């Protein structure tokens, strides 16, 4: 009998553990990034305001979901998913160690160099994630046949790997950063990424031929010497590209920078649409692509709320939450582990629920699951607003159970949406552009992340002010209303969207 991983292909165990370490790396630094940026110079930070740190956080967390579009194209057309995963892992490790070096430097003696290294580290993480993120998810889908009922369960198990890493990241990296020194948090994240790369290397053959370059033979089960040359060349090239870009970018006037950003954005969207148009054939494929594009809009709304975790929720944990436990103050970043441990607890339960509902012929279709996720998100924000009101304008520290409850509600929403979305992409996408469509899906998450960091500014804008004043909305209740309306609208549209899926469940 062939070896399995909880009844799934054994290759899933390889991807599970690799993603564990990659998410440990990413969520480790993400858990304390805004706290690091707002820390004073004397405490090793950059002394930024909350608004400035949220701006950097928003740009970073959005761009890490934009670059997967490029990584998906390179994997589909040239490199294959495995080579791009190796490239991404090495570049991200370099990014974490660059951030660590920035934190180690004397802030007064080398402030300009520190800032350059900070941006370089973030840039390397953005580029590396572009190579890594869409392609490891695509390989999970490659382990299953198109209509295999175990596919959703496989993605849910894979999602547990993501969140196991996300749980340990704030506990280890966040605690090291806040309690010892910021650089140790970044260093632990970099070491985690190297461990994930080593695991992927030694377990590569368990995936058979899934994720190999387009030119590879069907009997191959690992990358060839020429592929390793590509890994080295692209990794070094990515580092040189980021450093060179930052040097040149600093010499360009700000107004010209804006025009360049607009041109690149328009060109990128145009190329992506052209790739979809060329590779989508027939009314059935176009109908399914339409479902992906429509649900991507609701995906943006979900993540614009959910990703408050690393921004406003992080500041709420630091400034408004009683963090004393057994006589010691726990780091604010540790609260971000609640989401991860909740997924580890509830993901198997959701897998069982979907399975039982499927056998009974009552398993909700993808659009309904998405709608449930949005409604859970809305309830979480209404609870969060009650907790914020209990601080009495920031003068009272409230129980940590407020944040725990919100994270729990958002986790249930996430389990109804995120792994189901990944599975949907691999089922509905035209086969020639699965990684490209995965990159498109990551792009919708990118927009959601950027909106999450911009939500405070949107809420305080003159456009929203009349609505805010009329209905007495605060920031968290405002986001909750947005999620509630989106969830109800998607429920109303779900029968039509189900028909557009053309038999795919």
CORUR-V346635 format. One record per residue. SS is DSSP state (hx for helix, st for strand, lp for the rest). PSI is psi in radians with two decimals (999 if undefined). NEAR is the number of other C-alpha atoms within 8 Angstrom. Layout:
ss = (SS;SS)
psi = (PSI;PSI)
near = (NEAR;NEAR)
This chain:
ss = (lp;lp;lp;st;st;lp;lp;st;st;lp;hx;hx;hx;hx;hx;hx;hx;hx;hx;hx;hx;hx;hx;hx;hx;hx;hx;hx;hx;hx;hx;hx;hx;hx;hx;hx;hx;hx;lp;lp;hx;hx;hx;lp;lp;lp;lp;lp;lp;hx;hx;hx;hx;hx;hx;hx;hx;hx;hx;hx;hx;hx;hx;lp;lp;lp;lp;hx;hx;hx;hx;hx;hx;hx;hx;hx;hx;hx;hx;lp;hx;hx;hx;hx;hx;hx;hx;hx;hx;hx;hx;hx;hx;hx;hx;hx;hx;hx;hx;hx;hx;hx;hx;hx;lp;lp;lp;lp;lp;lp;hx;hx;hx;hx;hx;hx;hx;hx;hx;hx;hx;hx;hx;hx;hx;hx;hx;hx;hx;hx;hx;hx;hx;hx;hx;hx;hx;hx;hx;hx;hx;hx;lp;lp;lp;lp;lp;lp;lp;lp;hx;hx;hx;hx;hx;hx;hx;hx;hx;hx;hx;hx;hx;hx;hx;hx;hx;hx;hx;hx;hx;hx;hx;hx;hx;hx;hx;hx;hx;hx;lp;hx;hx;hx;hx;hx;hx;hx;hx;hx;hx;hx;hx;hx;hx;hx;hx;hx;hx;hx;hx;hx;lp;hx;hx;hx;hx;lp;lp;lp;lp;lp;lp;lp;lp;lp;lp;lp;lp;lp;lp;lp;lp;lp;hx;hx;hx;hx;hx;hx;hx;hx;hx;hx;hx;hx;hx;hx;hx;hx;hx;hx;hx;hx;hx;hx;hx;hx;hx;lp;lp;lp;lp;hx;hx;hx;hx;hx;hx;hx;hx;hx;hx;hx;hx;hx;hx;hx;hx;hx;hx;hx;hx;hx;hx;hx;hx;hx;hx;lp;lp;hx;hx;hx;hx;hx;hx;hx;hx;hx;hx;hx;hx;hx;hx;hx;hx;hx;hx;hx;hx;hx;hx;hx;hx;hx;hx;hx;hx;hx;lp;hx;hx;hx;hx;hx;hx;hx;hx;hx;st;lp;lp;st;st;lp;lp;st;st;lp;lp;hx;hx;hx;hx;hx;hx;hx;hx;hx;hx;hx;hx;hx;hx;hx;hx;hx;hx;hx;hx;hx;hx;hx;hx;hx;hx;hx;hx;lp;lp;lp;lp;lp;lp;hx;hx;hx;hx;hx;hx;hx;hx;hx;hx;hx;hx;hx;hx;hx;hx;hx;hx;hx;hx;hx;hx;hx;hx;hx;lp;lp;lp;lp;lp;lp;lp;st;lp;lp;hx;hx;hx;hx;hx;hx;hx;hx;hx;hx;hx;hx;hx;hx;hx;hx;hx;hx;hx;hx;hx;hx;hx;hx;hx;hx;hx;hx;lp;lp;hx;hx;hx;hx;hx;hx;hx;hx;hx;hx;hx;hx;hx;hx;hx;hx;hx;hx;hx;hx;hx;hx;hx;hx;hx;hx;hx;hx;hx;lp;lp;hx;hx;hx;hx;hx;hx;hx;hx;hx;hx;lp;lp;lp;hx;hx;hx;hx;hx;hx;hx;hx;hx;hx;hx;hx;hx;hx;hx;hx;hx;hx;hx;hx;hx;hx;hx;hx;hx;hx;lp;lp;lp;lp;lp)
psi = (2.32;2.51;2.50;2.93;1.67;0.76;0.04;2.89;2.46;-0.45;-0.40;-0.55;-0.62;-0.82;-0.62;-0.92;-0.61;-0.78;-0.57;-0.89;-0.58;-0.73;-0.57;-0.77;-0.88;-0.90;-0.40;-0.94;-0.58;-0.57;-0.47;0.15;-0.89;-0.59;-0.68;-0.77;-0.56;-0.18;2.59;2.82;-0.72;-0.42;0.27;0.06;-2.69;0.02;0.50;2.75;2.91;-0.71;-0.73;-0.75;-0.65;-0.60;-0.82;-0.76;-0.76;-0.75;-0.77;-0.92;-0.35;-0.74;-0.48;-0.24;-0.09;-0.80;-0.42;-0.36;-0.77;-0.75;-0.63;-0.71;-0.79;-0.67;-0.78;-0.73;-0.55;-1.03;-0.54;2.75;-0.62;-0.77;-0.74;-0.56;-0.77;-0.80;-0.88;-0.73;-0.77;-0.69;-0.69;-0.66;-0.74;-0.67;-0.75;-0.73;-0.53;-0.72;-0.70;-0.75;-0.65;-0.73;-0.45;-0.42;2.68;2.04;-0.56;-0.58;-0.43;0.90;-0.69;-0.72;-0.70;-0.78;-0.69;-0.76;-0.62;-0.87;-0.64;-0.76;-0.79;-0.68;-0.74;-0.68;-0.67;-0.84;-0.79;-0.71;-0.57;-0.65;-0.69;-0.89;-0.90;-0.45;-0.54;-0.61;-0.68;-0.66;-0.57;-0.82;-0.58;-0.27;-0.18;2.73;2.81;-0.77;0.42;2.10;-0.28;-0.11;-0.82;-0.69;-0.66;-0.75;-0.56;-0.72;-0.75;-0.69;-0.49;-0.65;-0.76;-0.81;-0.33;-0.78;-0.70;-0.47;-0.88;-0.41;-0.96;-0.60;-0.77;-1.09;-0.77;-0.74;-0.73;-0.74;-0.84;-0.60;-0.48;-1.31;2.57;-0.68;-0.52;-0.52;-0.82;-0.69;-0.72;-0.61;-0.70;-0.72;-0.70;-0.69;-0.66;-0.64;-0.70;-0.68;-0.75;-0.75;-0.79;-0.68;-0.85;-0.31;0.21;-0.66;-0.26;-0.24;0.12;-2.17;0.17;2.23;0.08;2.88;2.67;-0.51;-0.14;2.61;2.73;-0.39;-0.18;2.60;0.17;2.81;2.71;3.07;-0.70;-0.56;-0.66;-0.58;-0.66;-0.70;-0.87;-0.81;-0.80;-0.61;-0.84;-0.75;-0.65;-0.73;-0.80;-0.71;-0.81;-0.82;-0.76;-0.71;-0.80;-0.68;-0.83;-0.71;-0.65;-0.29;-0.16;2.33;2.60;-0.63;-0.61;-0.64;-0.74;-0.77;-0.66;-0.75;-0.79;-0.76;-0.76;-0.73;-0.81;-0.75;-0.72;-0.78;-0.71;-0.76;-0.70;-0.80;-0.69;-0.74;-0.72;-0.77;-0.78;-0.61;0.08;2.11;2.35;2.81;-0.59;-0.85;-0.71;-0.65;-0.73;-0.69;-0.64;-0.66;-0.78;-0.81;-0.70;-0.82;-0.42;-0.58;-0.78;-0.51;-0.69;-0.81;-0.74;-0.88;-0.41;-0.45;-0.84;-0.68;0.22;-0.21;-0.79;-0.08;-1.68;-0.62;-0.63;-0.77;-0.63;-0.73;-0.68;-0.71;-0.45;0.04;2.38;1.90;0.30;2.24;2.05;0.71;-0.03;2.58;2.14;2.60;2.55;-0.59;-0.38;-0.46;-0.42;-0.16;-0.32;-0.78;-0.78;-0.80;-0.56;-0.67;-0.71;-0.61;-0.78;-0.32;-0.80;-0.63;-0.74;-0.65;-0.76;-0.75;-0.83;-0.68;-0.79;-0.70;-0.61;-0.75;-0.54;0.00;0.40;0.28;2.13;2.49;2.88;-0.83;-0.64;-0.70;-0.71;-0.77;-0.73;-0.73;-0.75;-0.66;-0.66;-0.71;-0.76;-0.81;-0.70;-0.72;-0.56;-0.67;-0.72;-0.65;-0.67;-0.74;-0.71;-0.67;-0.56;-0.27;-0.18;0.96;0.40;0.18;-0.20;2.38;2.29;2.91;2.50;-0.24;-0.41;-0.89;-0.69;-0.78;-0.72;-0.81;-0.63;-0.82;-0.73;-0.57;-0.78;-0.70;-0.72;-0.70;-0.38;-0.23;-0.90;-0.97;-0.55;-0.64;-0.75;-0.76;-0.71;-0.72;-0.78;-0.37;-0.67;-0.35;2.51;2.38;-0.53;-0.32;0.61;-0.79;-0.62;-0.77;-0.59;-0.69;-0.70;-0.75;-0.73;-0.56;-0.64;-0.61;-0.61;-0.82;-0.70;-0.73;-0.75;-0.74;-0.62;-0.79;-0.41;-0.08;-0.63;-0.74;-0.69;-0.77;-0.63;0.03;2.82;-0.47;-0.73;-0.37;-0.81;-0.72;-0.73;-0.79;-0.65;-0.71;0.04;0.64;2.49;3.07;-0.88;-0.68;-0.56;-0.81;-0.64;-0.72;-0.72;-0.81;-0.66;-0.83;-0.75;-0.75;-0.76;-0.67;-0.74;-0.66;-0.72;-0.58;-0.23;-0.67;-0.71;-0.74;-0.67;-0.73;-0.63;-0.35;-0.21;0.93;-0.15;2.32;999)
near = (2;3;6;8;10;4;5;9;10;11;11;14;9;14;12;14;11;12;14;15;13;13;14;17;17;9;12;18;14;9;14;14;9;14;9;11;11;13;12;10;10;6;6;13;12;10;9;11;7;8;7;8;12;12;10;8;12;14;9;10;11;15;10;14;16;13;14;19;18;12;15;16;11;11;15;15;8;8;15;14;15;13;16;16;13;11;15;15;16;13;15;16;14;11;15;15;12;12;15;14;10;13;11;9;8;7;10;6;5;9;9;6;8;12;9;9;12;11;9;14;14;11;10;15;14;13;14;14;15;18;17;16;10;16;17;13;9;13;11;13;11;9;11;9;6;6;7;7;6;8;11;11;9;11;14;13;11;13;10;12;12;12;15;13;17;15;15;11;18;18;11;11;16;17;14;12;14;10;7;8;10;14;13;12;17;16;11;11;17;15;10;12;16;11;9;15;12;8;11;11;7;7;8;11;8;9;12;11;10;9;10;14;13;9;4;7;5;5;6;9;12;9;11;6;6;6;10;10;8;10;12;9;8;9;12;8;8;11;10;8;8;11;9;8;8;11;8;8;8;7;6;8;7;6;6;8;10;8;8;8;8;8;8;8;8;8;8;8;8;8;8;9;8;8;9;9;7;7;9;9;8;6;6;8;12;10;11;13;11;9;11;12;8;8;9;10;9;10;11;14;12;13;12;16;13;10;12;12;9;12;12;8;10;15;10;9;14;9;8;13;11;8;10;8;7;4;5;6;7;8;11;9;14;13;11;13;14;12;13;13;11;10;13;11;8;9;12;10;8;9;11;8;8;9;9;9;11;9;8;7;6;7;11;7;8;11;12;11;12;12;13;11;17;14;13;12;17;14;10;14;13;11;11;13;12;8;10;9;8;8;12;8;7;8;7;9;10;11;7;10;6;11;11;10;10;12;11;11;12;14;11;12;14;10;13;12;11;8;13;14;9;11;12;10;13;12;9;12;12;10;5;6;13;13;14;13;11;16;17;10;11;13;13;13;13;15;11;17;15;13;10;14;15;11;9;8;7;8;11;8;8;6;5;10;10;8;8;12;8;6;6;6;9;8;9;10;12;11;11;15;9;10;15;12;8;12;14;10;8;13;10;7;8;10;7;7;10;11;8;10;12;9;5;7;5)
